[in-house]
Amino acid sequence: MLFEKFDPLKGEMLQILDHKGIIINDKLEPKIAKEKLLKMYKTMVLGRVADEKALQFQRQGRMLTYAPNIGQEAAQVGPMAAAKDEDWLVLAFREFNAMLYKGVTLEQAFLYWYGNELGSKYDDNVKVLPINVPIGSQINHAAGLAYASKLQKKDEVAIVFIGDGGTSHGEFHEGVNFAATYDLPMIVIIQNNQYAISTPRHKVIKSKTLAQKAIAYDIFGIQVDGNDPLAMFVAVEEARKRAIKGDGPTIIEAVTYRIGPHTTSDNPKLYREDKEVEEWSKKDPIFRFKRYLIDKKYWTEKADEQLYEEHKQTVLETFKKVEETGEVPLEDIFKYTYEKMTSNLKEQMAYYQEFLDKKGENNGK
């Protein structure tokens, strides 16, 4: 069994592609159709281009605070490629690429960071929860979804992301403990990007690995090269099979690196060296995946150049639409908290509407 071969206490890491894109574990190379492999790669490139442009838009004052994903594309796309349409994606706030692969449109993703309420409203067939900024609470959301799936006897799995620093929060323990106790179909992916904002991982958690946290809950945990999309695919595929069988949750530690700032309000030069960033940049997940696809004769450098140009144009055109989107109705800000608005929310909305009306009258004088 896959998880028994990689002991998190010994720091044994699942890796299939090395940083040059060469297969180093051919026995574990997954059989993924060409079309899916290309979808994975194209989504990763779209995420990278959109990420770089979002940083520019924010610096230009055209977007609100943004959380970059550069360098973490494989840790997000690999799992989503292994997921099924019926599975739930439960977000933190740095899962831009996972959202795109699971069906959230680029426009919807941009709308959220633009500050528009419509950015949290996805198409009906897209099983993705809205972005969750409070650290750790998404674990409980996922546990709740997994519990509902089990009670309803549905072959659905809740896949939830959290950062390395988030595993120190109480809600991480509460949610994972609940899921473990009831053998719930939940997969927890820890994006270990080496920093909890400005604090390095070794100053936050003493554990040798984050995957070993699974031992306390008597569930499986595995450490995976988070810059290897094939390894991430295989780990989630195996964890999903276990979850559907009723064998409970799994913790997957994706060892990766945040190339950019924590958010656009952060200056990483204050707490880490450029040399460290340069070393991790050599392990770029997009570069290694491209080399893999080229070696399989599925891709070419010419096609790659064309893809980047197409994505740049798509991103610019999409953001132009976002900027042209008008204000949402006031009701939309209040009505999505619950299935039906509570009396308190209706009261708050009426109060704020009254405030806006008076403000308008004063401006008109």
N, C-alpha and C positions, 0 to 999 in steps of 0.2 A: 504493500500500500504506500502511496506517495508520501503521506505525512509521517509515516514511521521511518522513512529513509533520511529525513532531515530533522535532526534533533536541535531545537532552538537553544537548548542549554549549552550545546557545544558550538553554537554559532554557525551551524551548517546551513548554507544558503542555497536555495533552488535557483539555478541559472541554466539557461539553454543557449542563449546567444551571448557571446562575449562583447566587449565594448567596440570591437571592430566589425561586428555583425556576422561572426563565424560561429557555426553550430559546434558546441563543445559537449553536448549531451544528446546525441542523435536518437537514443532510445526514448527520450522524453519529448522529442519534437512532435507537436500536435499536428494532426491531419486536418488542416484548415483549407477550405476551398479558396481558389485564387480570388474569386470575387470578394469574399469576406476579408482576405488579407489586404486587398487593395482598398476596401472600405475603411479598414482600420488605419492604414497609412494615410489615406486622404483626410480622414477626420483628424488625425494627429497634426498634419500640416495645416489644416484649416484652423485648428486650435492655436497653433504657434503663430500663424500670421495674424489672427484676430487678437491674440494676446499682445503682440508687439504694437499693433495699431491702437489697441485700447490704452496702452501706456501713453502713446502720443496724444490721443484724444483727451486724456485726463490732464496731461501737462498743458494742453492748450485751453483748459477750462471748459471743455465740451462734455465731460463726463465726471461723475462723482468718484469718490475713493474706490479703487479697484484692487482686487487681489490677484496678482499674476500667477500663471501656471507653468511658465517656461521651465522645461526640464522634467516635468511630471506627467507628460502626455501618456507614456506607456503604462504607468501605474493606474491610469484611469480608463484608457481605451481597452487594454487587455481584458480587464474584468467585465466590461460591458459587452465585449464580443463573445464572452463565454456565457453571458446571461441570456435568458429567454425573454420574449416579449411580455410574458405575464409576470415577470419578476419586478420587484420594486427597487428603484434607486432612491436612497435616502442621503441627502447632501449635507455637507458642512457648508463651506463657502469657496473652496478652491477646486471644484470639480467641473470646471468649464468644459473640458474635453469629454468627460463622462456624459454630461448633459447632451452635448451635440450628438454623440453616438446613440444615445437612448431615445432621441427624437425631439428634444427641445430645439427649436429653431435658433439660428444665430441672431435673428431679430429679437426674439423673446429674451435671450440671454443678455443682449446689449441693453434692452429696455430696463432690465432690473438694475444694472449698474448705472444707468442713466437717471434712475430715480423714479421710473414710471411704474405704477401699480400693475400694469399689464404684463410686466416682466415676470410675474409670479403666477400667471395664468397660462397653462400649457394646453395643448390639444387634448381632447377627451380620452384618446387611446394611448396617451403617453403616461406611463406609470412612474412619475418622478415627483417627489415632494419638493416644495419650494426651498430655496436657499435658506440655510439655518445658521445664523451668526453666533448665537449663544453657544459657547463651547460645551460639547458633550451631550446636550439634550437630544440630539438626533439619534443617539444610541437607544434611548427609551422609545422614540418614535418608531424606530425600526423593530424593536422588540414587540411593540404593540401590533404592528402590521404582521409580523411573523406569527404572533399568537392568534390573530384573527384567521390567518391562512390555515393554521393547524386546526383550529376549531371548526372551520368550514371545509376541512379536508380538501384543500386546493393545493395543487402542485406549484406553489409560488414560493419564492425565496426573497427575503429582504436583504439587499446589499447596501451596507452603510459605510461611509467614509469618515475618518477622523484623523487629525494630525497627531504627531508624536506627543506634543505637549498636552493635547486633549485627553490622553490616557491617564493623566494624573488627576483629572476631575472626578468628583464623586459620581456623576451620572454615568460615566463610562462603566464603573464597577456595578452600579445598580442595574443598568440595562443588560450588561453581559451576564451578570449573576442570574437575573430573572430568566434570560434566554437559555442559559445552561441548565437551570433547575427544571425547566419544562421542556427541554430538548427541542427548542424552537428552530425553525428553518431560517437562520440568520447568518450572514457572512459579514464580519467586521474587517474592513481594510484600513490598516493604519498607514497613512502616508508619512513615513519617517523621512522628512526632508531635512533633517539634521538641526532644525531650529524651531523653537517655540517663540515666535516673534524674534527677539534679539538674544534669547538665551539658548546656548547650545544644548543639544540633547543630553550630553553627559552630566550637565549641571541640573537637569530636571529629574532624571530617572536613573537610579543606580543599577537596575537590571542590565545584564549583559546584552540581552535582546528584548525587544518589545513583544515578540511572538511568545516568549516564555511566560508571559502573563496568563496565557491560556491554561497553564498547569494548575493554577489555583482554583480554576473553575472546573477542572477535570474534563476539558474539551481539547480539541486539537488546535495547535498553533504552528505556523510555519513562517520562516523568514525567506523572503523572495527578493531577487534582484528587481527592484521596482522600475529600472530603466530597460528591462527586457520584456517586451509585450508578449512574447511567447510563453515565458515563465509565468507571468501574471495570468495569462489565459488558462494555462494548465492547472494552476493552483485553484482558481475560482471554479473551473469546470469540475475538479475533484470535490471541492467543498460543497458545490451545489448537489452533486450526486448523493453525498452523505446526508445533506439536509433533507432532500426529498425522501430518502429512505427512513427518515426519522431519527438519524444519529446526532441531531443537534447542531449547534452553531460552531463556527470556525473563526479563529483569528489569523489574519494574514498580514504580516508586516512587510510592506513594500519599501525596501531601502532605496531611497532616491535622493534628490537634492533640489532645493529651491534656488534656481539660478538668479532670479530677480529679487526684488524687495518683498517683504511680508505683505505689504500693501503699498499703494502709491504715497502713503503718509510716512513710509519708513525709509531710512537711509542705511542699508546694510554695510556700507564702508566703515561705519562706526564700530562694528562688532565682529567683522571677519576680514580676512586677508584676501586680496585679489588672487593670490597664488592658489588658494583653496578653490575658488570659483573656477579658475582655469583648469585645475586638475579634474574637477567634476564635469566640466564642459567637454572633456575628451570622452566622456561616457554618455554623450548625448543619445537619448533613445531614438530620435528621428534618424540620425545618421546611421546607427547600427541597423535599424529596421530597413532603411533604404538599401543598404549593402546586401542584406539578406534577400530582398525582393529582386534586386538586380542579378544576384548570383543564381536565383531560381528562374531567370529569364522572364520574370513577370513585369519588370519595370526598366526604364532607361533614364539616363541623365537628361536627355532631351524632353522626355515626358515630365520629368521632375521640374524642369525650368518652366514648362508650360503650366503645370499645376500651380506653382507659386504665383505666377502672374494672374491666373484665373481667380485664385483665392484672394489676392490683393484687391482685384476689381470687385469681387463679391462683397468683401468686407467694407470697402468704401461706399458702395451703393447701398448696402444694408444700413450702415450707420447714418447715411443721409436720410433714409426713411424714418429711422428712429428720431432724428432731430426734427423731422416734419410732423411727427405724431403729436396730436393735440393733448390737452389735459384730459385726464379721465374724469368721469362723473364723481362727485363727492361721495356718493353712496358706495362706490367700489372700494374705497379706502377702508370702509367699516364692514362690508357684508361678507367678506371671505374668512373671517375669524372662525365662525361656526357655520353649520349647514344653514341655520336660520339665525337672523340677527336677534340678539337678546334685547330685553327692554333697556338695559344699561347702555348698550351700543347705540340703540335708537335715540336715547336721550343725549348721548355724546354727539351724535351726528347732528341732531337738531340744534344743540348748543353751538357747535362750530359753524353751522350754516347761518345762524343768527349773527355770529361774530363776523362772518364774511359779508353778510348783507349790510351791517352797520359800517364796516370798513369801506364798502363800495359807496355808501351814501356820503360818508365823510370825504372820500376822494373826489366825489362829484361836486362838492361845494366850492 
